[in-house]
Amino acid sequence: MKRAPSWILIVVIALSLLNVGPALAKEADRYPMKNVEIIVSVSAGGTPDVMTRLAAEWLAKHWGKPVSVINKPGGGAIPGALEVLNANADGYTVGTITSQNSSQQHGANKKPPLDVAKPVYVARVFDVDLVLTVNAKSEWTDIKTFSKWAVANPDKLVWANTGTVSTASFATAEWYARIGGDISKTRMMTTAGGSESAVKLAAGNCVMNFGDFLGSASMVRAGKVRYLATSAKKRNPYFPDVPTMEENGITGLSVGMWIGFIMPQGTPDFVVKEWDTAIRKMIVDEGFLKKLANVSGRTAYLNSADFRNLIMREGATYTTLAEKLGVRK
């Protein structure tokens, strides 16, 4: 059999490319065409879950297509994130990512379970302030008194966290080091999430918890848990009566928490662009902002490139912090 002349092959390839172009353009115009799943790597009721569900509700109305939230908690929030990265790169499986399962894992592990260079970073959407809480029946009503007791009684300091490598763990260890304590002499109690940590604290199973405001807000309103101080640079606008650590002489705290979205490598650019466009519309929508305020949430948008750069910078910061705290392995 004779081979077709090379010019014929070139024509065939060119025609096929001409057909692919309009097909992709048509698909871009119609995305999303079906249900989009957002995987949240923590339990239901936690701050990443609550924020993601608000975003999913808005996006579903915006696109006119279902946007489902699926919780895949456990394993330091890593398994859920890895499931996202191993999914089809078609824009229909998206993941919620936080500092816990990205930059913090990168900093605490020489061989991190999730390579922070792998995801397609869509955007950072929310920023979350951290706050130190104690049982409302305890003797402590201010951070100075509590800090003094904590340093003097490391064997009695039982604190809740959501894993050895977690925002709560890093925040507690950094705070304790700043006030002159040795975190290795304390005891930590692992929970499934921030909301469970608040429940354990209210029940008296631990002495303190370093988490976000939303995770313990219901317990505070019920009079079971008390806020002592936030590690944020400024007072939280929704909880203006809670002082900052810096106001009380505890400076240099750097651990924070944010929430954003990721997709698998190979996701078409038009999908990422559509998400970015929708997110930028969402964070200025009055209806969305009103619902966000009801759960004490704040937007903190970063585009894809800036979001990636943030994570790379934080990875280096957490590496240094993990080495100082003796938790890098």
N, C-alpha and C positions, 0 to 999 in steps of 0.2 A: 504494500500500500504506500502511495506517495504521500509525503508530508505536505501539509498546506503551506503555501508561500508565507514567509514571515510577515509580509504586509497584511495578509488576511487575518493572521492572529492578532496583530496590533489593532486592526479595526474591530474585531470581536471584543477584545478587552476594553477598548475605548467605549464601545456601545454599552457594555455591561456597567461600566463606571457611570455612564450617563443615566442609566436606569437606577443605580443605587442612590445617586445624589437626590433626585426628587423623592425617593422612598424615605430617606432619612429626614428630609425636610418636612415631609408630610407627618412622619412619626413625631418629630419635634413639636409640630403645631398641635398635636393631639395629646401629648403627655400631660397628665397620666390618663391612660385608657382603661385602667382597672384598679382594684384595691391596692393601696400601698401599705406595707407593714413596717412599723417602726419597732425595733427591738430595744427594750430598756433592760440594762444589765443589773438592775437592782429590784428589790421587791416592791409590790404595789403599795402606794401610800407614802413612799419616800419622796423627797424633793425632786429628784430627776424624773420620777414617774409622774408626779403632779404637773410639773412644768411641761413635760412632753405631751401629756393628755390635753392640756390647754392648747398647745400648738397644733396637735392632730385635729382637734375639733375645728379650729379656725381654718386649717388647710383643707379639710374635707369640704367645708362650705365654699371656700375660695375656688377649688377645683371642680366641685360637683361630683367627686368620686370618694368612696370610703377610704379613710386612713385609720388603720387599726394599730393599737398599741399592744405589744406582747411582752410580758415580763419574763426574763431569763436570769433570775438572781443566782448568787453563789459564786464561789471561786474567785473572790476579790474583784468581781465584775468583769472578769476576763473572758469566760466561756461565751457569754452573750455577745461581746464585741467580736470575738473570733468567728462566731457564726455569721455575723454580718459580713466580715471580710471574705468568708468562703462562699457567700451566696452569689447567685447570678448577678452580673454587673449590668443590670437592665434598669435600675432606678426604682425597682419595686420592693427592695429590701434595704432599709435605712437603719442606722443605729444611733442611739443616744450615747455620747461619750462625755466623760468628765475627767477632771485632773486625776482622779483615783486610778482609772484603768488606762491612763496614757502616760503623762509626764511623771507621775509619782511611781508607777511601776518601772518606768525607764530608769529613774534615779535610784531605786532601791535594788535593782537586779542587774548584775553584770551581763546576764543573758535574759533579758525581759521576755515574758511569755507573749507579749504583743509588741511587734516592731512598730514604733511610732512613725516610721517612714512609709509604712504600707497603706494606711487608709487614704481615701480621697476625703479631705476635710471640706465639708460644705460651708459651714459657718458656725461661729460661736454665737449663741443667742441669749443666754442668761448668765448673770453673775450672782453668787450666793455668799452672804456674810456668815461667818462662823461665830458661835457664842458658847461660852462655858456655862454649864448649868449644874445645879445641885438640887437635892431633894428639898422641897418647900418646908419640910418639918425640921430641917437641919438648923444648926446654930449660925450658919454663915449667911450674911446679908450683903457682904461686899467682897470684892476680889482680893484686896490687900490682906484682910483677916484670913481668908481661905488659903491664900498662897503661903502665908506664914505657917499655918497649920500643916499644909501639904508637905512642905519641906521638912518640918519637924517630925512628921509621922508617915514616912514612905511605906512602911509595912501595912498601914491602914488605908492607903490610897488605892482604891479599886476603881478603875475607870473603864468605861464601855468604849468599844470600837467596832468597826465592821471588817476587821482583818488586820493582820500585822502591817500590811502595806495599805493604808487607807488615809483619807483626809483626817479622820478623827485621830488616828495613830500619830501621824506627822504633827498635827496641831498640838496634841497633848504633849508629845515629846519635846517639841520646840518651846512651848510655854514653860514646861517644867525645868528645862535647861536654863531658860532665861531668868528664872527666879532662884536658881542655885541648887536645884534638885538633881538626883540621879535616877532616871526613869527605870533603870534595870532593877532597882530596889522596890518598885511598885508592882501592882498586879493589874493585868488587863483582862477584861471579859469580852469575848467576841460575840457579836449579835448579827442578825441577818440584815439589819439596816438601821437608819437613823431613828425611825419611828419606834422600832423595838428597843433601841437603846434608851429612849425616853421612857418607855413603859418599865424597863428594868430599873431605871433610876427612880421612878415614882414608887416602885414596889420596895425600894431599899436594897436592891441586889448589888448596887454599886454606889460609889460616893459622888462621882461626877461624870459628865459626858461633854465632850467637845464636838458639837455638831452645828447644824444650821438652825435658824430661827423657826422655819416652817416645821421641821421634824419634831419639835417639842412644843409648838404653840398651843396645841389642844391641851396638853398636860399643864402648861402654865396657866391657861384660862381656867382650868379645873382646880387650880390651887394646889397641885401636886408637885410641881417642879418650879424652880426659881432661876431666872437669868441672873448671872453675876456680872459678866462683862463680855464685850465683843472684841475679837482680834482685828477687826476692820480698822482702817485708818480714821474713818468718820463714824459717827453714830448712825445706826440704821434709821432711815426716815419713817419706817413703820413702827419702830420700837425706840423712840427718841429718849426714853427714860433710862435705857440701858447704856452705861458708860463704856468707853473704850478701854482697852488694856493700857494704851499709851497715856491716857488721862491719869492712870494709877501708877505710872512709872515703869510699866513693863513694855519695853520697846524692842524693836527689831524683829517682830513676828512677820513672817512672810507667807505662811501656808494659807491658801485660799481654795475656793471651789467655784467652778463654772460648768456650764452645760452647753453642749453643741451637738452637731449632727455629722455623721460620717457615712461613707459609701464604699463599696469594694473598688479595688483598682480596676480600671477598664470601663468604669461607668461613663457613658457618653457625656461630652461637655454640655450638650443642650439640656440634659437632666439637671446637672449641677447648677447651670445658669437659671433654670426655671425655679429650682428650690431657693436659690439666692434672691431672685426677684420677689418670690412669694414671701420669704422671710422679712425682707425689707419693707414690704407693704404691711405685713402682720404687726411689726413692732411699732407702727405708728397708728394702727387702727384703734379708735377710741373704745370700741366694744371689747376688744382683746385686752387692752391695757386696764380696763375696769375690772375684768375678771382676774387679771394678773395681780392687781392691787389687793383683791380679796384674799389672796394667798401669800401676800407680802413678797411678791416676786418683782425682780428688776431685770430689764433687758440690758444686754451688753454686747451689741453686735460687732462681730469682726468678720470680714470677708474671708474667702478660702485661703488666700496667701498669707494674710495677717494672722489667721487662726493657726496655720501650720507653724509660722515663725514663733508664735507665742509658746506652742508646745515644745518646740526645740529649745527655746531659752529656758523654759521651766524644767525641762529634762536635765539640763546642766545644773540648775539651781538645786533640784532635789537630789542629784548625785552628791553634791557637796554636803547637803544637809544630812543625807542618809549616812554618809561616811562619818560625819561629826557625831551623829547619834548612835553609831554602831549598828545600824540595821541593814547596811548594804551587804548583799551576799552574791 
